[in-house]
Amino acid sequence: MNESNSNNAVGSMTKYRWVIAGLLLFATTVNYMDRNVIGYLKDYFCDPNGFGWTSTDFSILTSVFTAFYATFTLFTGFIIDKVGTKLGLAASLITWSIAGLLSAFVGKGLGGQLFARAIFGAGESGNFPASIKTVAEWFPKKERALATGIFNSGSNIGAMICALIIPVILTAWNPNDGNALFCGIFHGWQMAFIITSIIGFVW
């Protein structure tokens, strides 16, 4: 009986394991794509014709994200242990996607952007605790390193995608360029946040 139950447990754990690995890969890709957006907006944020921020202002913004990310990793890990990986990762992804959208609409004031970035850091902090725990739940020990490598590769994939699409978005929605593809109500920096955040809701 015990042997039968053990075999059933292993079979259940691994039945959809590679689909799960794919979903974790997607979540991590979105995670790093979203967090890298801000780096491509520094020039605009610090441009006198943009936000007019100082380098110190921008440094404070990135530091707030890092501080909240590091701090909330402890809390999100505890919460994910309580609510489960599926709900925990979904809540995390939704939180950082909403925060990304918020960044597009709070304007150029440092206070508003700091608030949005703090929520963003708190939300993103749940990705790795949830992903690592999910691998432990769905994969036998002999496959966990491979599964971890698969989802963790999303960190580089996300950064690469961000490098490819953000310059294009900034150019396409440039109100100061008469040849820009789109000249709607949103600027390029806003669309960078909006587009990357919407992708997160697909998950």
N, C-alpha and C positions, 0 to 999 in steps of 0.2 A: 504493500500500500504506500509506504513512504517513498519507495523508488518510483512508483507510478506518479505520485504527486510531484516529485522532483522533476521528472521528465516533462510533465504537463506545464510546470512553471517555466522551465527553460524554453519550451516551445512557444508559450504565450509571450514571453519576454522578447523573443527574437523574430516573431512572425512578420512584423512590419518594420524591422529595425533599420533597413536602408532608406525607407521612406522617411522615417523619423530623422535619420542623419541628414537627409536632403532638406528637411524643414529647418533643422538647426543651422545648416549651412546658409540657407536663405536669410534666416533671422540675423545671423552674425554678419552677413554681407550688408544687410540694411543698416545694422548697428554702426558699422564702420563707415559706410557711405554717408550716413547722416552726421556723424561726429566730425567728418573731414570737411564738410561744407564750409564751416566757419573759416577755415584756413584760406580758402579762395576768396573770401569776402574782406580780408584784412585791408587790402589796398583801397577798397571803396569806403570802408568804415573810417579809415584814417585820412581819406581825401577831403580837402576843404570843400569840394563840390559834392561830397557825399555826406557822411555823418559828421565829419570834422573832428573825429576823436583823436586823442593822442595815442602814442604807442603804449603808454601806461594804462589808458582806459581799456585798450584791447587786451593787454596782459591780464588785467583784473578779470575781464570776462572769461578768458580761458582758464584762469586760476579757479574761479568759482565753479566752473564745470568739473574740474579735476577734484576739487575739495568735496563736492557733493557726490561725485562718482565713488571716490574712495570711501567716504563715510557711510554711504547708503549700501555699499556692497555687504557690509555686516548685517544690516537690517533686512535687506532683500533676501539674503541667504537664509536667515532665520524664518522669514515669512514664507519663502518657497518650501522650506521643510514642513511648514504647517499646512499650507493650502494645496501643495502639489505642484509639479513642474508645468503641467499644461496650463493651469490657470495662472500660475506665477509668471511664466514667460509671456503669455498673452497680455497680461496686465502691464508688464514691463514694456513690451513693444508698443502698446497703445499709448502708454504714458509718454514715452519719448517721442512718438509721432505727433501727438497733440502738442507737446512742447515745441517741436519743430515748427508746426503751423503757427503757434503763438509767436514765435520769433519773427515771423513774417508780418505780423500785424501790430506789434507793440511799438513800432516806430523806431526812431533813431536815439531816443533817450537811453542813457546807460542803465538807469534803474530798471526799466522795463525789460531790456535785454538780459540783465543779470537775473531777474526773476525767472524768465523763460529758460535761461541756460541752467539755472539751479534745478528746475524741474526736469530738464533734459538729462542732466547728470544723474539724478536720482533714478529716473526711469531706465536709463541705459545700464545702470549697475546690476540689474537683474539678469542680463543676458548670459553671462558666463556661469554664475552659480546654477541657473536653471539648466543650461546646456550640459554642464558636467554631470549634474545629478541625473539628467535624462539618459545620458550615455550609460551611467551605472545601472539604471533601471532596465534598459532595453537591450544592452549588449553583454554577452558573457565576457569574462575577464580577458580571454585571448583575443578579442576584437576591439577592446576599448581604446587602445592606443590609435588604431586605424580610424575609428569613429571620431575620436577627439581631433585627429589630424584633419579629417574631412570638414568638420564644422569650423575648426579654427582657421582653415584656409580662407574662410569668408572675410577675415580681417583684411587680408591683402587684396582679395577680389573687390571688396567694397571700396577700398582706397583707390584702386585702379579705375573702377567705374566712375567714381567721383571726379577723378582727374580728367576723365574723358568727357563727361557731360556738363560739368559746372561751367567751364569756359564757354561752351556752346550756348548754354542757357543765358549767361550774362551778356553775351553778344546779341542773342536773338531778342532779348527784352531790354534793349538799351535806348531809353527815351532821348538820349543826347545824340544818337546816331540816326540820321535820316534814312539810312539804308537798312536799319534793323528790321528783322522779320516781323516782330510783333511790337506794337506801341500801344498797349492797352493800359488798364488802370494800375497794373502792377509793374514794378521795376524788376530788373534782373535779379537783384539780391533777394527780393521777396519770392520770386518764382523758384529760385534755387532751394529755398526752404520748403516751399509748397510742394514742388514736384517730388523731392526726395522723401518728404513726410508722407505723402499720399501712397507711395510705394509700400511703406510699412503697413498700411491698413490692408493690403492685399493678403498678407500672411494670415 
